[in-house]
Amino acid sequence: MRSIIKRSLFATAVATAAFGLAATSASATAQSQWTVSNPNANGSFSAVLKAGATADLLDLTTNQSVTCYSATASGTATNGVHPDGNNLALIASAKWGDAVSDPCDGPLGSAFSAVANGPISLNASSYSGGVTSGSLANVSVTITGDTLFGVCKATISGSASNAKYNNATGELSITNGTGLSISNVSNCASLMNNGDSAQFSATYKLAQPLTVTSP
């Protein structure tokens, strides 16, 4: 009889623990969900640099910077519920400045422009008061400059931290985003070097704001 009672108590404890684990897992899943509402049925979006703002790339090793006064971005942000914060939006195309009509200002009077080499992901990590915080991942950008030393080229890659999207303003901002590195440097003298760390800042205004929420 005592053995039967022990087995019964053990079975009850196991069942209770399993139920608790299931409830915790379900709760964690619900909390990690993200919902994207895009006014464009095809999931597309476009953005330009906010009026009066600049896009700034800073080489943290050499302390040299490039400042752009125009920038565009476009891509997709699919309507619906996402199981986590990864790839809430994909920036399929992005460019900064124009080599002829609107170059970015670089060191020593140099003129730069830049273009993304592939999709950049907006990954979300937290949400509060209509503001989504996260990072830009899978960054790969080719930057080209006309300098005193000739044509300088380099690749900026990695993940930019401190990205935020604000539902109320329809703005995506990156403030002193770190996690980027410089490689494939060609003919840039001491302005940029392979292995240098970089920082990026910009504020974009979406043509048609998205609404991003999370429990």
C-alpha positions as CSV (number, residue, x, y, z in Angstrom):
1,M,0.0,0.0,0.0
2,R,2.8,2.4,0.9
3,S,4.5,1.6,-2.4
4,I,1.3,2.4,-4.3
5,I,1.0,5.7,-2.5
6,K,4.6,6.6,-3.3
7,R,4.2,5.7,-7.0
8,S,1.0,7.8,-7.1
9,L,2.7,10.8,-5.5
10,F,5.6,10.5,-7.9
11,A,3.3,10.3,-10.9
12,T,1.4,13.4,-9.7
13,A,4.7,15.3,-9.3
14,V,5.9,14.4,-12.7
15,A,2.6,15.4,-14.3
16,T,2.6,18.7,-12.4
17,A,6.2,19.5,-13.5
18,A,5.4,18.6,-17.1
19,F,2.3,20.9,-17.1
20,G,4.4,23.7,-15.6
21,L,7.1,23.3,-18.2
22,A,4.5,23.3,-21.0
23,A,2.9,26.5,-19.6
24,T,6.3,28.2,-19.3
25,S,7.3,27.2,-22.8
26,A,4.0,28.4,-24.3
27,S,4.3,31.7,-22.4
28,A,7.9,32.2,-23.6
29,T,6.8,31.6,-27.2
30,A,4.0,34.1,-26.9
31,Q,6.3,36.7,-25.5
32,S,8.8,36.3,-28.3
33,Q,6.2,36.8,-31.1
34,W,6.2,39.9,-33.2
35,T,3.5,41.3,-35.4
36,V,4.2,43.4,-38.5
37,S,1.5,45.5,-40.1
38,N,2.5,46.9,-43.5
39,P,0.1,49.2,-45.5
40,N,1.5,47.7,-48.7
41,A,-0.1,44.4,-49.4
42,N,2.9,43.1,-51.2
43,G,5.1,43.7,-48.1
44,S,7.3,46.3,-49.7
45,F,8.7,49.4,-48.1
46,S,11.0,52.3,-49.0
47,A,12.8,54.9,-46.9
48,V,15.0,57.9,-47.3
49,L,17.4,59.7,-45.0
50,K,15.3,61.9,-42.6
51,A,15.3,65.6,-43.6
52,G,18.2,67.4,-41.9
53,A,19.9,64.2,-40.8
54,T,23.2,62.7,-42.1
55,A,24.4,59.1,-42.4
56,D,27.8,58.9,-40.7
57,L,30.5,56.2,-40.9
58,L,33.3,56.5,-38.4
59,D,36.5,54.4,-38.5
60,L,37.0,53.8,-34.8
61,T,40.7,52.9,-35.3
62,T,41.8,55.9,-37.4
63,N,39.1,58.3,-36.2
64,Q,38.4,59.2,-39.9
65,S,34.7,59.7,-40.9
66,V,32.5,59.8,-44.0
67,T,29.3,61.9,-43.9
68,C,26.5,61.4,-46.4
69,Y,23.6,63.8,-46.9
70,S,21.4,61.5,-48.9
71,A,20.6,57.8,-48.5
72,T,17.9,55.4,-49.7
73,A,16.7,52.0,-48.7
74,S,14.0,49.6,-49.8
75,G,12.9,46.0,-49.2
76,T,10.2,43.9,-47.6
77,A,8.5,43.6,-44.3
78,T,6.0,40.8,-44.4
79,N,2.6,41.3,-42.9
80,G,1.6,38.9,-40.1
81,V,2.9,37.2,-36.9
82,H,6.6,36.3,-36.7
83,P,7.8,33.6,-34.3
84,D,10.8,35.7,-33.2
85,G,12.4,39.0,-33.8
86,N,14.7,37.9,-36.6
87,N,14.3,39.2,-40.1
88,L,11.3,41.4,-39.3
89,A,12.4,43.5,-42.3
90,L,14.9,42.8,-45.1
91,I,16.6,45.8,-46.7
92,A,17.2,44.5,-50.2
93,S,18.7,47.6,-51.6
94,A,20.5,50.5,-50.0
95,K,22.8,53.3,-51.2
96,W,24.5,56.3,-49.7
97,G,25.4,59.4,-51.7
98,D,26.0,59.6,-55.4
99,A,29.5,59.7,-56.8
100,V,28.6,62.4,-59.3
101,S,25.6,64.5,-58.1
102,D,25.7,64.1,-54.3
103,P,28.9,62.6,-52.9
104,C,29.5,61.9,-49.3
105,D,32.2,64.1,-47.6
106,G,35.3,62.2,-46.6
107,P,38.7,63.1,-45.0
108,L,41.0,65.5,-46.8
109,G,38.3,66.6,-49.3
110,S,37.6,63.1,-50.6
111,A,34.2,62.2,-52.1
112,F,32.6,58.9,-51.3
113,S,29.5,56.8,-52.1
114,A,28.4,53.4,-50.9
115,V,26.0,50.6,-51.9
116,A,24.8,47.5,-50.1
117,N,26.0,44.2,-51.6
118,G,23.0,42.1,-50.4
119,P,20.0,42.0,-48.1
120,I,20.4,43.5,-44.6
121,S,18.2,42.1,-41.8
122,L,16.4,44.1,-39.1
123,N,16.5,41.9,-36.0
124,A,14.4,42.9,-33.0
125,S,15.4,42.1,-29.4
126,S,13.0,44.2,-27.3
127,Y,9.8,46.3,-27.5
128,S,8.5,49.1,-25.4
129,G,6.0,51.9,-25.9
130,G,5.8,51.5,-29.7
131,V,9.5,51.4,-30.1
132,T,11.3,48.2,-31.4
133,S,15.0,47.9,-30.5
134,G,17.5,45.6,-32.1
135,S,20.2,45.6,-34.7
136,L,21.0,45.5,-38.4
137,A,22.5,42.1,-39.3
138,N,24.3,40.6,-42.3
139,V,25.6,44.0,-43.3
140,S,27.9,44.1,-46.4
141,V,28.5,47.4,-48.0
142,T,31.1,48.5,-50.6
143,I,32.3,52.1,-50.1
144,T,34.1,53.9,-52.8
145,G,36.0,57.2,-52.7
146,D,37.8,59.6,-54.9
147,T,40.8,60.6,-52.7
148,L,44.1,62.3,-53.0
149,F,45.6,58.9,-53.4
150,G,43.2,57.8,-56.2
151,V,40.2,55.5,-56.0
152,C,39.8,54.0,-52.5
153,K,37.6,51.0,-51.9
154,A,36.6,49.0,-48.9
155,T,34.0,46.7,-47.5
156,I,32.0,47.4,-44.3
157,S,30.5,44.3,-42.8
158,G,29.1,42.8,-39.6
159,S,26.1,43.8,-37.5
160,A,25.2,47.4,-36.4
161,S,23.8,47.7,-32.9
162,N,21.5,50.3,-31.4
163,A,18.9,50.2,-34.2
164,K,15.4,51.4,-33.3
165,Y,12.1,51.6,-35.2
166,N,9.4,54.0,-33.9
167,N,5.8,53.3,-34.9
168,A,4.7,56.8,-34.1
169,T,7.2,58.5,-36.4
170,G,7.8,55.8,-38.9
171,E,11.5,56.3,-38.4
172,L,14.4,53.8,-38.3
173,S,17.4,55.1,-36.4
174,I,20.8,53.7,-35.8
175,T,22.7,55.6,-33.2
176,N,26.5,54.9,-32.9
177,G,25.9,51.4,-34.1
178,T,28.9,49.2,-33.4
179,G,29.8,45.7,-34.5
180,L,31.1,46.6,-37.9
181,S,34.5,45.9,-39.4
182,I,36.5,47.1,-42.4
183,S,38.1,44.7,-45.0
184,N,39.1,44.5,-48.6
185,V,40.7,47.9,-48.3
186,S,42.3,49.1,-51.6
187,N,44.3,52.3,-52.1
188,C,42.9,54.1,-49.0
189,A,46.3,55.0,-47.5
190,S,45.8,55.5,-43.7
191,L,42.1,56.6,-44.0
192,M,40.9,53.0,-43.5
193,N,42.7,49.7,-42.8
194,N,41.9,46.1,-42.9
195,G,40.6,45.0,-39.5
196,D,39.5,48.5,-38.4
197,S,36.3,48.7,-36.4
198,A,33.6,51.0,-37.6
199,Q,30.5,52.8,-36.2
200,F,27.4,53.9,-38.2
201,S,24.7,56.4,-37.4
202,A,21.6,57.4,-39.5
203,T,17.9,58.1,-39.3
204,Y,15.6,56.9,-42.1
205,K,12.0,58.0,-42.7
206,L,9.7,55.4,-44.2
207,A,7.5,56.5,-47.1
208,Q,4.6,54.5,-45.5
209,P,5.2,53.7,-41.9
210,L,5.0,50.1,-40.6
211,T,3.5,49.1,-37.3
212,V,5.6,46.6,-35.3
213,T,4.3,45.2,-32.0
214,S,5.3,42.5,-29.6
215,P,3.5,41.2,-26.4
